[in-house]
Amino acid sequence: MEEEEDQALLEAFSRVLRKRRIEAGLSQEELAHRAGKSIRYISLLESRKHQPSLATLRRICVGLEVSMSVFVAELEKP
């Protein structure tokens, strides 16, 4: 059960990340630059192959110009 919930959370995270990035008009490259990460890392996050640490989530949210609380709240939407 926990693994299914973890996978659902990871899927929601990747969906919200991609949606927010596109809405902000950013390429993966630009978001990576803003967050101090590689393009490959952003790609892995969007394809559900990696999970960010809290520090990385904060950097991504700063790059997207959205608060962490708003970003995380979106993960709970269906």
LUMLOGU-125425 format. One line per 10 residues: number of its first residue (from 1); their letters; for each residue x, y, z of C-alpha. Coordinates in Angstrom, 3 decimals, decimal comma. Layout:
<pts>
NUM = A = X:Y:Z  ...;
</pts>
This chain:
<pts>
1 = MEEEEDQALL = 0,000:0,000:0,000  2,748:2,452:0,926  4,580:1,829:-2,340  1,409:2,600:-4,311  0,936:5,818:-2,334  4,580:6,755:-2,900  4,203:6,174:-6,630  1,015:8,250:-6,725  2,802:11,083:-4,916  5,759:10,887:-7,293;
11 = EAFSRVLRKR = 3,399:10,953:-10,278  1,577:13,987:-8,853  4,893:15,731:-8,213  6,105:15,214:-11,776  2,737:16,370:-13,165  2,709:19,563:-11,078  6,369:20,285:-11,834  5,879:20,007:-15,589  2,611:21,986:-15,490  4,140:24,783:-13,414;
21 = RIEAGLSQEE = 7,277:24,908:-15,580  5,266:25,175:-18,790  2,908:27,777:-17,289  5,967:29,816:-16,286  7,184:29,644:-19,881  10,405:27,916:-18,868  12,350:25,219:-20,647  13,857:22,421:-18,613  17,194:24,112:-19,230  16,048:27,454:-17,819;
31 = LAHRAGKSIR = 14,472:25,869:-14,747  17,623:23,812:-14,188  19,713:26,983:-14,349  17,422:28,810:-11,911  17,415:25,871:-9,492  21,151:25,186:-9,766  20,538:21,685:-11,123  21,283:19,894:-14,380  18,815:19,606:-17,240  19,055:15,832:-16,851;
41 = YISLLESRKH = 17,999:16,096:-13,212  14,913:18,166:-14,097  14,108:15,647:-16,825  14,413:12,767:-14,341  12,057:14,562:-11,950  9,490:15,138:-14,677  9,686:11,510:-15,818  9,170:10,129:-12,275  12,635:8,577:-12,155  13,918:10,663:-9,246;
51 = QPSLATLRRI = 12,614:12,422:-6,123  13,916:15,761:-4,890  15,156:16,522:-1,401  13,374:19,292:0,495  16,276:21,643:-0,259  15,977:20,889:-3,968  12,201:21,319:-3,838  12,755:24,762:-2,318  15,213:25,691:-5,091  12,807:24,481:-7,773;
61 = CVGLEVSMSV = 9,959:26,474:-6,218  12,154:29,576:-6,145  12,946:28,970:-9,817  9,250:28,632:-10,597  8,438:31,666:-8,437  5,892:29,725:-6,383  5,859:29,020:-2,662  6,525:25,505:-1,486  3,175:25,440:0,297  1,273:26,252:-2,902;
71 = FVAELEKP = 3,290:23,697:-4,874  2,734:20,953:-2,296  -0,987:21,797:-2,025  -1,274:21,155:-5,773  0,072:17,641:-5,236  -3,049:16,809:-3,256  -5,441:17,824:-6,020  -6,850:14,963:-8,107;
</pts>
